[in-house]
Amino acid sequence: MGIKLNFKGFDYKNKNVRTSKSEELLPNGSLFSSSGRKEDRSKNTGESLRGGYSYNIDSLTTLKIAFGAKQNRNQLNSTSDDFTRDQRGLFISNNTQTNTGSGHSEAFNGNINWSKRFNKKGRTLSIDIQPENLSSKNIEKSINQTKYYDDNGHENRVENTNLNKDNVNDQKSIGTRISYTEPLSKRWAIEAGYSFKTIASSSYRLVSDNSTNKIDSLSNNFKFINFSNVGKIITQYKVKNFSISTGLEATQTNFVLKDLDQQSDFDRNYLNLSPSTNLFYKINNNSNLSVNYNGYMQQPSINQIQPVRQLNNPLFQVIGNPSLRPSFTNNFGLSYNSFQFSTDQYISGYFSYGFTNNAIVDTEIVDEFNKRISSYTNLNGNNSIAGNVYYSKGFPKLNFRFGVDLGFNTSNNQTILNFTRNKTRNTQFNLRTSFNYYTHKLDLSYTPSASFMYGKSSIGSINDGRSLIHDHELSATVQLPYKFEFNSTMSLSFRPANSSFDKDLDVIIWNGYLSTKVLKNEALEIKLSITDILNQKIGYNRYVGGNIKSESTFSYIPRYVLFGINWNLSGNFIKNSSVK
């Protein structure tokens, strides 16, 4: 019998300043340039408790109970300012928002597991019960101003939207899972399972204007009921060095959305099938080859079919598509692994291909003010290919190891932009090598890597869509007298200028620490570390792909020194009393 408990109290204060710049090419040849700045200030406090209890009923039967509980209180204050210009550099639209709010949430979840192994080898039975309860409540005030400009870049219309939002959400669920395995013979085995989960949730949103008048078009009162049944069966055949397993998982889902304000019901029933097959061949004691296939269905979410009404930005609106069909994805994979212990050599490789029928994709309408109406539809044509080869070789007499990793991936995706099908293709090639020298007192490593990315779009591309980055990491760890350890790590990142960005972006991050372990069994560690010694860290991302390019900045924690103490307590604290 054993028990574990973990309690945590937390108090997070965060300030994040983000900026963004992007360019987007539309099917008619128009080019929109957008820029924005957003500042978030938030505070989160709360407590969490996790625990577990295990009891060995007998040598073959075990009962395990796990639970978690958490409560959270939050405060938020954010401001944002976004501009859009046309290809002449003239203003098209501008949106300014201020949001303030506070709220709290509570969560409880648990798992009760009873498992039994039988005297017959391979026969097992496992039963799980999983309850969960989530609730939240928050109040938010939003002040929103949107300006529109004419063809000459002069302001001609202003919309002011001030909203008070009161949100209450509650969700209760319980699930059960049963799994059974049975060896039918020396070569055949079967695994069967069944599970169900039922979810009952409610969402109440009251939106009012400054005069506390309810805005019916933005308020809602929903009740959502979801019930799922899942059945699974897998058979396995094994002979000598070869095995094959194949199975099918079927999920039947029914959900009902009750709109209590509109007195209407919205329900859907889905049957999701997930077949799988895996072939495994053991070439010898050191090498193996496997081929696998997995297929799965993805049903549309409730937000994609009928999104909950909300207003965060008048320039962006989401409309659901009740005609959406589930998508089905097929994945094929081939992998090889080989490790030669005598020569300390490892080789691995994999190749995968996947495609999706009836993929759920975005469709978007963008007007002359960069006002967007977003929805969803089903399209064919999404697919991806990926591959990787890895090789490493050790030289024990020289205390040296070398490794090289070469990979690629390419994806084709479909979207609809202003009633035009946009086919985008993104390809990336990666090369990573590693050099490591090690002794009992010294560990040195050098890891260079490079990535080349290329993206294009069927409606037209911005510049050539190409970008290159290369990184270099050097690390050294030295064991000093009196159980001291010193480490220094330097990461160099280089992003050369390209046709989309005219400036190089080079950053060097240098970190280090000094630590020592004391007490019996070295249970107490004292550590002094410094992060970003050169103070060059930046929060920055850039992206080039097809008809879109973007760059953004975000807040980060600058150079700091940290002193830490870690005391590892372990062992049996209960001493048996001697019997006289």
N, C-alpha and C positions, 0 to 999 in steps of 0.2 A: 504494500500500500504506500502511495506517495502523494504529496500535495505540493503545489507551487502557487505562489502569489506574487504579483507585481503591481505596484502602485506608482503612478506618475502624476506630478503636478506640473503645469506648464504656464508660462506667461510670455507670449511672443508679441513684440512690437516691430512693425515693419514699415519701411518707407521705400517705395519703388517708383522711380521716374523712368518712363519709357518714351522713346521717340521712334518714329517710323517714317520711311520714305519708300515710295513704290511707283512703278510705271506699269500701265496695262494697255495693251493694244487690243482694240475692239475689231470685230469683223468688217466694219465699214471703213477701217483705216484710221479712225480717231485714236488719239493717244492721250490718256488721262494720267496726270501726275498728282499723287496724293502725298500729303505729309501730315503728321500729327504728333501731339505730345500728351501724355497722360501721367498723372501723379496720383498714386494710391498711398494712403496712410491707414493702416489697420492695426488692430490689437485683438489678440485671441488669448483667453485664459480658460483654464478648465482642469479637470482631473480625469484620470482613467484608471480602471482596475481590471486586471486580467488574472485568471486563475485556472488551475487544472487539478483534477483528482483522478488517480488511477488505482484500480484494485484488481489484483489477480485472484479471481474467484477460485480457480484451480489451475493446474499446470497447463491447461489448454484453453481456458476461457478468461477474457479480460474485459473489464468495464472501465471506460474512460469518460470523464465529464470535464468539459472546458467551457468557460464563460468569459465574457468581456463586457464592461460597462464604461460609458464615457459621457461626460457632459461638457459642453463648450459654450462660452460666451464671447461674442464678437462685436466689434465696432469698426465702422468703415467710413472713410471720407475720401472721395476721389473727385478729381477734376480732369477734363479732357478738352482738347481743342484740335479739330481736324479740318484741313483745307484740301480742296481739289482744284487744279488748274488744267486748262486745255493745252494743246500742243503749242499755242502761241504764248503761253505763260500767263494768261488772264484767268482771274478767279471764276469758278463755276458755282461752287457752294462752300459753305462753312458751317460746321456744327460745334456748339459749345455746350458742355454738360457739367453739372455739379450734382453729385450724389452723396447723401449722408444717410447712415442707417445703423441699426444695432439689432441684435437678436440673440437667441440662445437655441441650443439643440441638445438632444439626449439620444443615446443609442444603447441598445442591449442586444447581445447575440450569444448563442450557446450551441454546443454540440454534445450529444450523448451518444457514445459509440459502444456497442456490445459486439465482440468478435470471438469466434470460436474456431479452433483447429481440431479436426477430428483425427482419430487414430489412423484412418486411411490417409496416406501421404498425398498432399495436394488438395484435399477436400477442406474447404473453409466456408464460413458463413459470417457475414458482417451486416449489422443493422445500425443506421444512424438516424437520429432525430435532431433537427436544427431549427430552433425558434429564433425570431428576430423581431425587434421593435424599434422603430425610428420615429422621431418627432422633432419638429423645428418650428420656430416662430420668429419673424423679424419684421421690423418696420423700416421703411425707406422713404426718403423725400428726394425727388428728382426735379431739377430745374434745367430746362432744355431750351436752347435757342438755335434756330436754323435760318441761315441767310442764303438767298438765291441771287444770282447775278445775271445780267443780260449779256448779249453777244459782245458788248464792248467792255465787259468786266466791271460794270457799274451795279451796285446793289439796287434791286428793284422789288424785293419781297422779303418779309421777315415773319417767321412763325415762332411763337413762344408757347411752350408746353410745360406747365408745372403740375406735377403729380405727387400724390401721397399714396404709398403702397403698404398694405397690411397683408402679410402672407402667413398662412398657417398650413403646415403639412404634417400628415401622420401616416405611418405605414406599419402594418403588422403582417408577418408571414410565418409559415411553418412548413418545413419540408421533411421528407423521410426518404431514406435510401437503403435498399437491400441489395447485397451482392453475394453471389454464390459461385464457387469454383468446384469443378468435379473432374478428376482424371477418369476418362472412359476406358483407357487401356494404356499400355506403355507408350504408345505413339499419339494417342488422341486425348485431348483435354477440352473442356468447355467452360466458359465463364458466362454467367447470366446475371442481369441486374435490372432492378426496377426502382424508380424514384418518382415522387410527385412533390410539387410545391404550389402552395396557394398564397397569393398576395392580396391583401385588401388595403387600399390607401385612399386618402382624401387630400384634396388641395383646395384651399379657399384663399382667394385673392380679392381684396377690396381696394379698388383704385378710385381716388376722388381728386377733384380739382382743389384750388385754393379756397373755394367756398364750401368745402366738404360735401359737394354734391357727387354722388356716385356716378362713375362713368361706366355704363353697362357694357360698352363694346370692349373694354379692357379688363373688367372684373370677371371673375368666374368662380364657380363652386362645383368641383368635380368629385366624383367617386369612381375609383378604378378597381376592378376585380380581375385578377389574372389567375388561371389555373393551368398547370402543366403536368403532363404525364410523360415519363421517359422510360422506354424499354431498350435494353441492350443485350445482345448475344454475340459472343466471340468464340470461334472454334480454332483450335491449334493442332497441327500435325507436325510431329518431329521424328526424324529418322537420322541417326548418325550425326553428320555435320550440317544437316539441312532442316529448316523448319519453315512452316508457312502458317500464318494466322489470318483469318478473315472474319469480318463481323459487320454488324449493322446496328446503328442507334437510331431509334425513331422517337421524335418528340411531338406530342399533340398539345397544342396551346390554344386556349380560349381566353379572350379578354373582352371585357365590357367596360366602356366609358360612359358614365351617366352624368349628363350635364343638368344639374339641378336648377340652374337659372333658366335655361332654355327648355327644360322639361323634354329632353331628347336623349336617346340612347344610341351609342355607336359600338358595334360589336364585330369581332373578327375571329375566325377559326383557322388555324394553320397546322399542317402536318409537315414537320421537318425531318428529312432523312439524311443520315451521315454514315455512308459506307466506308470501310477501310480494309486494306489488305497489306500485309507485310511479308516479304520473303527474305529469309536470312540464311546465308551460307558461310560456314566456317571453313575457310580455305586450309588453314593449319592452326596450330596453337597460337600463332602470333598475328594472323590476318583474317579479316572477314569482309564480306560483301553483303549489302542489303538493298532491296528495292521496295519502295512503299508507295501506296496510294491512299489519299484521304479526300473525301468529299463531304461537304456540309452545306446546309441551307441557312440563309440569314433572312429572317423575317423583318419587314419594315417596323421601325419603332413607332410608338404612339405619336411622337412629335413630327415624324415624317409623314404620317397619315393625316393627323389632325392636331397640329401644334396648339399648345395652350396659349391663349391670347396674351400678348405682352407687348409693351412698347419700351424699348431702350434707346432707340435712335430713329427719328422720322425718316432718315435716309436709308434705312434697312428694314425690310419686312419679309417675314417667312410665311409661306402659304403651303399647307399640307396637300398631299395628293392621295385621296382615298382609293385610287385605282392601282396603287403600287402592288407589285407582285413580289414574292420572295425571290431572292437570288440564290444561285447554286454555284459553288466554287469547287473546282477540281484541282488537286495538287499531286504531282508526281515527283518522286525523289529517288536518287541513286547515290549511295555513299560507300566509301571504301576506307578501311583502317588497317594499318600494319605497324607493329612495333617489334623491332628486333632487339631483344635484350642484350645479346652478345656484343652487338656493335653500337648499342645506344642510339638507335635510329628510329625515327617515327615519321610515317607518311600517312596523310589522310586527304580525302577529296570528296566533294559532293557536287551534285548538279540537280537543280530543281526547275520545274516548269509548272505554271498554274494559269488557269483561265476561269473567268466567271461569266455565266449566262444570266441574263436579266439583272445585271449589276445595278444597284441603286446608286444613281449619280446625281450630281447637282445640276440644276438648270437655273439660269439667272437672266434677268432682263435688266439692262442698265440704260437709263435715259440720259438726256443731255446734261442733267445736273449731277450725274453719278449717283442717282437714287436707284437702289437695287431692290428688286423683288425676287426672292430666292425660293425655289421649290425643288422637287425631286421627281425623277422619272427612271424607267428601266431601259438600259441599253446593253447591247452586246459589243464586245471588242476589248474589254479590259483583260490584260494578261501580263505575266511577268516571267522572266528567266533569270536565274542566278547560278553562280558556280564559284568554287573555291578549291585551291590546292595548297596544302601546308606540308612543309618538310623541316625537320629539325635533326641535328646530328650533334652528339656529345663526344667530347674527347677527354675522358677521365684523367688520362696521364698528364694532360696539359691544363686540367681544371677549366675547360672552356666548352661552351655550347653555342651553336649557331642555329638560327631559324629563319625561314622565309615563308611569307604568306601572300598569296596572289589571289585576288577575287574580282568578280564583276557582278553587276546586276543591271537589268534594264526593265523598264515597265512602260506599258502603253495604257493610257487612260482616256476615257471619253467624258465630255461634259457638253452641255448646251449653253451657248452664250449668245443672247439676242437672236434666238431661233436658228442659230447656226451650230452644227456639230463641230466641236473643237477636239481634235485628237492631239494629245500631247505625249511625247516620248522623252523619257529621262534615262540617261545611261551614266553609270559610274564605274570606274576602274580603280582598284585599290592595290597598293604594294606596300608590304610591311616586312621589315627584316629586324632581327635582334641578334646582338652579340653580348655574351655574358661570360665574365671571368670570375671564378669563385674559389675561395679558400676558407678555412675556419675563421680567419681574422679579417678578410676583406672580400667584398662583393661589388664588382663593377659591371655596369650594363650600359649599352648604347642601343637605342631603338629608333631608327629612322623610318618614316612612312610618307607616302604620297597618295593623293587622290585626284583624279581627273574626272570632271563632270561635264555632261553635254545635254542640253535640252532644246527641243524644238516643238513648234505648234503648227497645226495645219492651217490656222487662220492667219499666220504670219508670226515672225519672231522678232524680238528686240535684240539688235546686234547679232552676234553669232551664237549666243547661248552657251559659251564655253567658259570654264573656270578651273583653276588649278590651285591646290594647297599642298604644302609639305611641312611635316613636323619632325622634330628631333628631340629625343629625351635622353638625358644622361643622368645616371644615378650611381652613387657610391655609398656603401655602408661599411663602417670600420668598427671592429670590436676593440675597445680600449681597456686598459687595466681597471681593476676594481669594478668589473661588471658594467662599465659604461659602454654605450653604443652611440655612435655619431653617424648621421645620414645627411647627405646633400643631394638634392635633385634639381635639375635644370631642364625646363621644357621650352623649346624654341618653336614658335609657330610662324610660318611665312605664307601670306596670301598675296601673290603678285598682282599687279594691276592687269586689267583685261579690257576688252572693248566696252564692257558695261560699267566698270569702276576704274577711274584714272589714277588711283593712288594705291601704292603698296601698303599692306597691313602686316607689320612684323611685331611680334610680342615675345618677350623673354620672361618666363616666370621661374623664379629661383626660390626654393623652399629648403628648410633644414630643421633638424632637431637633434637634441642631446638627451639621452635617457639612461636610467640606471635601475636595476632591480635589487631589492634588499629583502630582509627578513627570511624566515625559513621557507624553503622551496621557491624563493624569489617571488613571493606572493604580492609584494608591494612594488609598483612601478612609479617612478617619478620622472616626469618628462617636461622639457622646455622646448617649444617649437616656435618657429617664425615662418610666416607665410608671405610670399611675394616680397622678398628682400629688396628687389630693385624697384618696387612700386610701379610695375608696368601693366598690371592686370586691367583689362577693359571688359565691359559688357557690350558685346557687339556680335551681330549676325548679318550675313549677306547671302542672297539667293539669286541665282540666274536660272531661268527655265522657260523656254518657249516664249509666250506672249506676255510674261510677267517677269519683272526683276524687282527686288526689294532689299532694303537694309534697315536694321533696327538696332537701337541701343537699349540697355536696361541697367538697373542698379546692381551693384555688387559690393561685397565686403572687401575693403582695401587692405593694405598691409597691416598685419597685426602680430602680436606676440601672445602665446598662450602657455600658461603653466598648468599642468594637469597631474592629478594623483589617481591611480587606479589600484584598488585593493581587491584581489580575487579571493573570495571566501569559498572554499569547497571542502567537502568531506562529510563524514557522518558525525553529527553533533550530539547524538544520543549514545550515551555509554551504558552498556549492560551492567546492571547491579550484580555483584557477586552473591551467590547463594551459599549461605552457611548451613 
